[in-house]
């Protein structure tokens, strides 16, 4: 499970970053996000949330992630919750807002990895 969390972290970080940049490019060329972008965004966000769930499973066992690692996991969860709450506002400038949100999630995921590395067990 620790390996899944470690490898999954880099996949989630890479996907949120790539999709976030894609959103900013769409905003720059003034195009609305299409179905494929929205699907990629949902997959990226789902992967980040899945990483949080795997982290909680590891934490409930014998793993000790460190307070910084836990903090960024909670930041990711809270950010997704706020995005869901304000989704109507986000849709007004969807490409820019989703792009920035995804890049923020990428940064939070990267900081979580930077705090502990990918070896969750310490």
MIFI-251365 format. One record per atom (N, C-alpha, C, O, CB): y, x, z; residue in one letter. Coordinates in steps of 0.1 Angstrom, whole numbers, plus 5000, padded with zeros to 4 digits. Glycine has a CB too. Layout:
N
- yy	xx	zz	nulo
- Y	X	Z	A
...
This chain:
122
- yy	xx	zz	nulo
- 4988	5008	5000	X
- 5000	5000	5000	X
- 5013	5009	5000	X
- 5023	5005	4994	X
- 5000	4991	5012	X
- 5012	5020	5007	X
- 5023	5029	5007	X
- 5027	5034	4993	X
- 5038	5036	4989	X
- 5021	5041	5017	X
- 5016	5037	4985	X
- 5018	5042	4972	X
- 5025	5031	4963	X
- 5033	5034	4955	X
- 5005	5047	4965	X
- 5020	5019	4965	X
- 5026	5008	4957	X
- 5041	5007	4960	X
- 5049	5005	4951	X
- 5019	4995	4960	X
- 5044	5008	4973	X
- 5058	5007	4977	X
- 5066	5019	4971	X
- 5078	5017	4967	X
- 5059	5007	4993	X
- 5061	5031	4972	X
- 5068	5042	4966	X
- 5070	5042	4951	X
- 5081	5044	4947	X
- 5061	5055	4970	X
- 5060	5039	4944	X
- 5061	5038	4929	X
- 5069	5026	4925	X
- 5077	5026	4916	X
- 5047	5037	4923	X
- 5067	5015	4932	X
- 5074	5002	4929	X
- 5089	5004	4932	X
- 5097	4997	4925	X
- 5069	4991	4938	X
- 5092	5012	4941	X
- 5107	5014	4944	X
- 5114	5020	4931	X
- 5124	5015	4927	X
- 5109	5024	4956	X
- 5108	5030	4925	X
- 5114	5036	4914	X
- 5114	5027	4902	X
- 5123	5027	4894	X
- 5107	5049	4910	X
- 5104	5019	4900	X
- 5103	5009	4889	X
- 5114	4998	4892	X
- 5121	4995	4882	X
- 5089	5002	4889	X
- 5116	4993	4904	X
- 5126	4983	4907	X
- 5140	4989	4905	X
- 5149	4983	4900	X
- 5124	4978	4921	X
- 5142	5001	4910	X
- 5155	5008	4908	X
- 5158	5010	4894	X
- 5169	5007	4889	X
- 5155	5021	4916	X
- 5149	5015	4886	X
- 5151	5017	4872	X
- 5154	5004	4864	X
- 5163	5004	4856	X
- 5139	5024	4865	X
- 5146	4994	4867	X
- 5148	4981	4860	X
- 5161	4975	4864	X
- 5168	4969	4855	X
- 5137	4972	4863	X
- 5165	4975	4876	X
- 5178	4969	4880	X
- 5189	4977	4874	X
- 5199	4971	4870	X
- 5179	4968	4895	X
- 5188	4990	4874	X
- 5199	4998	4868	X
- 5200	4995	4853	X
- 5211	4993	4848	X
- 5196	5012	4870	X
- 5189	4995	4845	X
- 5189	4993	4831	X
- 5195	4979	4828	X
- 5203	4977	4819	X
- 5175	4995	4825	X
- 5190	4969	4835	X
- 5195	4956	4833	X
- 5209	4954	4837	X
- 5217	4946	4830	X
- 5186	4945	4840	X
- 5213	4961	4847	X
- 5227	4960	4851	X
- 5237	4966	4841	X
- 5247	4960	4838	X
- 5229	4967	4864	X
- 5233	4977	4835	X
- 5241	4983	4824	X
- 5241	4974	4812	X
- 5251	4972	4806	X
- 5235	4997	4820	X
- 5230	4968	4809	X
- 5229	4958	4798	X
- 5239	4947	4800	X
- 5246	4943	4791	X
- 5214	4953	4797	X
- 5240	4942	4813	X
- 5250	4931	4816	X
- 5264	4936	4814	X
- 5272	4928	4808	X
- 5248	4927	4830	X
- 5267	4948	4818	X
- 5280	4953	4816	X
- 5284	4955	4801	X
- 5295	4953	4797	X
- 5282	4967	4823	X
- 5274	4959	4793	X
- 5276	4961	4779	X
- 5278	4947	4773	X
- 5287	4946	4764	X
- 5264	4967	4772	X
- 5271	4937	4777	X
- 5273	4923	4772	X
- 5287	4919	4775	X
- 5294	4912	4767	X
- 5263	4914	4777	X
- 5292	4922	4787	X
- 5305	4918	4792	X
- 5316	4925	4783	X
- 5326	4919	4779	X
- 5307	4921	4807	X
- 5313	4938	4781	X
- 5323	4946	4773	X
- 5325	4941	4759	X
- 5336	4941	4753	X
- 5319	4960	4773	X
- 5314	4936	4753	X
- 5315	4931	4739	X
- 5317	4916	4739	X
- 5316	4910	4728	X
- 5302	4935	4731	X
- 5319	4910	4751	X
- 5322	4896	4752	X
- 5312	4887	4747	X
- 5315	4877	4739	X
- 5336	4893	4746	X
- 5299	4890	4750	X
- 5288	4881	4747	X
- 5282	4875	4759	X
- 5281	4881	4770	X
- 5277	4889	4739	X
- 5278	4863	4758	X
- 5271	4856	4769	X
- 5257	4861	4770	X
- 5250	4864	4760	X
- 5271	4841	4767	X
- 5251	4862	4782	X
- 5237	4867	4783	X
- 5228	4856	4778	X
- 5230	4844	4780	X
- 5234	4870	4798	X
- 5218	4861	4771	X
- 5208	4852	4765	X
- 5196	4851	4774	X
- 5196	4856	4786	X
- 5203	4857	4752	X
- 5186	4844	4769	X
- 5174	4841	4777	X
- 5167	4854	4781	X
- 5161	4855	4792	X
- 5165	4832	4769	X
- 5166	4864	4772	X
- 5159	4876	4774	X
- 5166	4884	4786	X
- 5159	4890	4794	X
- 5158	4885	4762	X
- 5179	4885	4786	X
- 5187	4891	4796	X
- 5184	4884	4810	X
- 5182	4891	4820	X
- 5202	4892	4793	X
- 5185	4871	4810	X
- 5183	4864	4822	X
- 5168	4866	4827	X
- 5166	4867	4839	X
- 5185	4849	4820	X
- 5159	4866	4818	X
- 5145	4869	4822	X
- 5143	4883	4828	X
- 5137	4885	4839	X
- 5135	4867	4811	X
- 5150	4893	4822	X
- 5149	4906	4827	X
- 5156	4907	4841	X
- 5151	4915	4849	X
- 5156	4916	4817	X
- 5167	4900	4842	X
- 5174	4900	4855	X
- 5165	4894	4866	X
- 5165	4900	4877	X
- 5187	4893	4854	X
- 5159	4883	4863	X
- 5150	4877	4873	X
- 5139	4886	4877	X
- 5135	4886	4888	X
- 5145	4863	4868	X
- 5133	4893	4867	X
- 5122	4902	4870	X
- 5127	4913	4879	X
- 5120	4917	4888	X
- 5115	4907	4857	X
- 5138	4919	4875	X
- 5144	4930	4883	X
- 5146	4926	4897	X
- 5143	4933	4907	X
- 5157	4935	4877	X
- 5152	4914	4899	X
- 5155	4909	4913	X
- 5142	4906	4920	X
- 5141	4909	4932	X
- 5164	4896	4912	X
- 5133	4900	4913	X
- 5120	4897	4920	X
- 5113	4910	4924	X
- 5106	4910	4935	X
- 5111	4889	4910	X
- 5114	4920	4916	X
- 5108	4933	4920	X
- 5114	4939	4932	X
- 5107	4944	4941	X
- 5108	4943	4908	X
- 5127	4938	4933	X
- 5134	4943	4945	X
- 5130	4935	4957	X
- 5128	4941	4968	X
- 5150	4942	4943	X
- 5129	4922	4956	X
- 5125	4914	4967	X
- 5111	4916	4971	X
- 5107	4916	4983	X
- 5127	4899	4964	X
- 5102	4919	4961	X
- 5088	4922	4963	X
- 5087	4935	4971	X
- 5079	4937	4980	X
- 5080	4923	4950	X
- 5096	4945	4968	X
- 5096	4957	4975	X
- 5100	4955	4990	X
- 5094	4961	4999	X
- 5107	4967	4969	X
- 5109	4946	4992	X
- 5112	4942	5006	X
- 5101	4936	5013	X
- 5098	4939	5025	X
- 5124	4933	5006	X
- 5093	4928	5006	X
- 5082	4921	5012	X
- 5071	4932	5015	X
- 5065	4931	5026	X
- 5076	4910	5003	X
- 5068	4941	5006	X
- 5058	4951	5009	X
- 5063	4960	5020	X
- 5055	4964	5028	X
- 5056	4960	4996	X
- 5076	4963	5021	X
- 5081	4971	5032	X
- 5079	4964	5045	X
- 5076	4971	5055	X
- 5096	4973	5029	X
- 5081	4951	5045	X
- 5079	4944	5058	X
- 5064	4944	5062	X
- 5061	4945	5074	X
- 5083	4929	5057	X
- 5055	4943	5052	X
- 5041	4944	5055	X
- 5038	4958	5061	X
- 5031	4959	5071	X
- 5032	4942	5043	X
- 5043	4968	5055	X
- 5041	4982	5060	X
- 5047	4984	5074	X
- 5041	4990	5082	X
- 5047	4992	5050	X
- 5059	4978	5076	X
- 5066	4979	5089	X
- 5058	4972	5100	X
- 5058	4977	5111	X
- 5080	4973	5088	X
- 5052	4961	5096	X
- 5044	4953	5106	X
- 5031	4961	5110	X
- 5025	4958	5120	X
- 5041	4939	5101	X
- 5027	4970	5102	X
- 5015	4978	5105	X
- 5020	4990	5113	X
- 5026	4988	5123	X
- 5008	4983	5092	X
- 5016	5002	5109	X
- 5019	5014	5117	X
- 5031	5022	5111	X
- 5035	5032	5116	X
- 5007	5022	5118	X
- 5037	5017	5100	X
- 5047	5024	5093	X
- 5060	5024	5101	X
- 5064	5014	5107	X
- 5050	5019	5079	X
- 5068	5035	5100	X
- 5081	5035	5107	X
- 5091	5040	5096	X
- 5092	5052	5093	X
- 5081	5045	5119	X
- 5098	5030	5090	X
- 5107	5033	5079	X
- 5120	5040	5083	X
- 5126	5047	5074	X
- 5110	5021	5071	X
- 5124	5039	5095	X
- 5137	5044	5098	X
- 5147	5033	5097	X
- 5146	5024	5088	X
- 5141	5056	5090	X
- 5158	5033	5105	X
- 5167	5022	5106	X
- 5175	5021	5093	X
- 5179	5010	5088	X
- 5177	5024	5117	X
- 5178	5033	5086	X
- 5186	5032	5074	X
- 5178	5026	5063	X
- 5184	5018	5055	X
- 5190	5046	5069	X
- 5165	5028	5062	X
- 5157	5022	5052	X
- 5156	5007	5054	X
- 5157	5000	5044	X
- 5143	5028	5052	X
- 5154	5003	5066	X
- 5154	4988	5069	X
- 5168	4982	5066	X
- 5168	4971	5061	X
- 5151	4986	5084	X
- 5179	4989	5069	X
- 5192	4984	5067	X
- 5194	4980	5052	X
- 5198	4969	5048	X
- 5203	4993	5071	X
- 5190	4990	5043	X
- 5192	4987	5029	X
- 5183	4977	5024	X
- 5187	4969	5014	X
- 5190	5000	5021	X
- 5171	4975	5029	X
- 5162	4964	5026	X
- 5169	4951	5029	X
- 5168	4941	5021	X
- 5149	4966	5032	X
- 5175	4950	5041	X
- 5182	4938	5045	X
- 5194	4935	5036	X
- 5197	4924	5033	X
- 5186	4938	5059	X
- 5201	4946	5032	X
- 5213	4944	5024	X
- 5209	4938	5010	X
- 5215	4929	5005	X
- 5220	4958	5021	X
- 5197	4943	5005	X
- 5192	4937	4992	X
- 5189	4923	4994	X
- 5193	4915	4985	X
- 5180	4945	4988	X
- 5182	4919	5004	X
- 5178	4905	5006	X
- 5191	4896	5008	X
- 5192	4885	5003	X
- 5169	4904	5019	X
- 5200	4901	5016	X
- 5213	4893	5018	X
- 5221	4892	5005	X
- 5227	4881	5003	X
- 5221	4900	5029	X
- 5221	4902	4997	X
- 5229	4902	4985	X
- 5223	4891	4975	X
- 5230	4884	4969	X
- 5229	4915	4978	X
- 5209	4891	4974	X
- 5203	4881	4966	X
- 5205	4867	4971	X
- 5207	4858	4963	X
- 5188	4884	4965	X
- 5205	4866	4984	X
- 5208	4852	4990	X
- 5222	4848	4987	X
- 5224	4836	4983	X
- 5206	4853	5005	X
- 5232	4857	4988	X
- 5246	4853	4985	X
- 5247	4850	4970	X
- 5255	4841	4966	X
- 5255	4864	4989	X
- 5240	4858	4962	X
- 5241	4855	4947	X
- 5236	4841	4944	X
- 5241	4834	4936	X
- 5233	4866	4939	X
- 5225	4837	4951	X
- 5219	4824	4949	X
- 5229	4813	4953	X
- 5231	4803	4947	X
- 5206	4823	4956	X
- 5235	4815	4965	X
- 5245	4806	4970	X
- 5257	4804	4961	X
- 5262	4793	4958	X
- 5250	4810	4984	X
- 5262	4815	4955	X
- 5274	4815	4947	X
- 5270	4815	4932	X
- 5279	4820	4924	X
- 5283	4827	4950	X
- 5258	4811	4928	X
- 5254	4812	4914	X
- 5263	4804	4904	X
- 5265	4808	4893	X
- 5240	4807	4913	X
- 5269	4793	4909	X
- 5278	4786	4900	X
- 5291	4794	4897	X
- 5295	4794	4886	X
- 5282	4772	4907	X
- 5296	4801	4907	X
- 5307	4810	4904	X
- 5304	4822	4896	X
- 5311	4826	4887	X
- 5313	4815	4918	X
- 5292	4827	4898	X
- 5287	4839	4890	X
- 5286	4835	4875	X
- 5289	4843	4867	X
- 5274	4844	4895	X
- 5282	4823	4872	X
- 5280	4819	4858	X
- 5293	4818	4850	X
- 5293	4818	4838	X
- 5273	4805	4858	X
- 5305	4818	4857	X
- 5317	4818	4850	X
- 5319	4830	4842	X
- 5325	4830	4831	X
- 5329	4816	4860	X
- 5315	4841	4847	X
- 5315	4854	4840	X
- 5302	4861	4842	X
- 5300	4871	4848	X
- 5327	4864	4845	X
- 5292	4854	4836	X
- 5278	4857	4839	X
- 5274	4872	4836	X
- 5268	4878	4845	X
- 5269	4848	4832	X
- 5277	4877	4825	X
- 5273	4890	4821	X
- 5279	4901	4830	X
- 5271	4910	4835	X
- 5277	4894	4806	X
- 5291	4900	4833	X
- 5298	4910	4842	X
- 5293	4908	4856	X
- 5289	4918	4863	X
- 5313	4908	4842	X
- 5292	4896	4861	X
- 5288	4894	4875	X
- 5273	4898	4877	X
- 5270	4905	4887	X
- 5290	4879	4879	X
- 5264	4894	4868	X
- 5250	4898	4870	X
- 5249	4913	4868	X
- 5241	4919	4875	X
- 5241	4890	4860	X
- 5256	4919	4859	X
- 5255	4933	4857	X
- 5259	4941	4869	X
- 5252	4950	4873	X
- 5264	4938	4845	X
- 5270	4937	4875	X
- 5275	4944	4887	X
- 5266	4941	4899	X
- 5263	4950	4907	X
- 5289	4939	4891	X
- 5260	4929	4900	X
- 5251	4926	4911	X
- 5238	4935	4909	X
- 5234	4940	4919	X
- 5247	4911	4910	X
- 5233	4936	4897	X
- 5221	4944	4895	X
- 5224	4959	4898	X
- 5215	4965	4904	X
- 5216	4942	4881	X
- 5235	4964	4894	X
- 5238	4978	4897	X
- 5240	4980	4912	X
- 5236	4990	4917	X
- 5251	4982	4890	X
- 5245	4970	4919	X
- 5246	4971	4934	X
- 5232	4971	4940	X
- 5230	4979	4949	X
- 5254	4959	4939	X
- 5223	4963	4935	X
- 5210	4963	4940	X
- 5203	4976	4937	X
- 5196	4981	4946	X
- 5201	4952	4934	X
- 5206	4982	4925	X
- 5200	4995	4922	X
- 5205	5005	4932	X
- 5197	5013	4937	X
- 5204	4999	4908	X
- 5218	5005	4935	X
- 5223	5015	4944	X
- 5218	5013	4958	X
- 5215	5023	4965	X
- 5238	5013	4945	X
- 5216	5001	4963	X
- 5210	4999	4976	X
- 5196	5003	4977	X
- 5191	5009	4986	X
- 5211	4984	4980	X
- 5188	5001	4966	X
- 5175	5005	4965	X
- 5174	5021	4965	X
- 5165	5027	4972	X
- 5168	5000	4953	X
- 5183	5027	4958	X
- 5183	5041	4957	X
- 5186	5047	4971	X
- 5180	5057	4975	X
- 5193	5046	4947	X
- 5196	5041	4978	X
- 5199	5046	4991	X
- 5188	5044	5001	X
- 5185	5053	5010	X
- 5212	5038	4997	X
- 5180	5033	5000	X
- 5168	5031	5008	X
- 5158	5043	5006	X
- 5153	5048	5016	X
- 5162	5018	5006	X
- 5156	5046	4993	X
- 5147	5057	4990	X
- 5153	5070	4995	X
- 5145	5079	5000	X
- 5144	5058	4975	X
- 5166	5072	4994	X
- 5172	5085	4998	X
- 5171	5087	5013	X
- 5170	5098	5018	X
- 5187	5085	4994	X
- 5171	5076	5021	X
- 5170	5077	5035	X
- 5156	5081	5040	X
- 5155	5087	5051	X
- 5174	5064	5041	X
- 5146	5077	5033	X
- 5132	5080	5038	X
- 5124	5087	5028	X
- 5113	5092	5032	X
- 5126	5067	5043	X
- 5127	5086	5015	X
- 5118	5091	5005	X
- 5109	5080	5001	X
- 5111	5068	5005	X
- 5111	5104	5009	X
- 5098	5083	4994	X
- 5089	5073	4991	X
- 5076	5073	5000	X
- 5067	5065	4998	X
- 5084	5075	4976	X
- 5076	5082	5009	X
- 5065	5082	5019	X
- 5069	5074	5031	X
- 5074	5079	5041	X
- 5061	5097	5023	X
- 5066	5061	5031	X
- 5070	5052	5041	X
- 5064	5055	5054	X
- 5070	5053	5065	X
- 5066	5038	5037	X
- 5052	5061	5054	X
- 5045	5063	5067	X
- 5051	5074	5076	X
- 5047	5076	5087	X
- 5031	5066	5064	X
- 5061	5081	5071	X
- 5068	5091	5079	X
- 5061	5104	5079	X
- 5066	5113	5085	X
- 5069	5086	5092	X
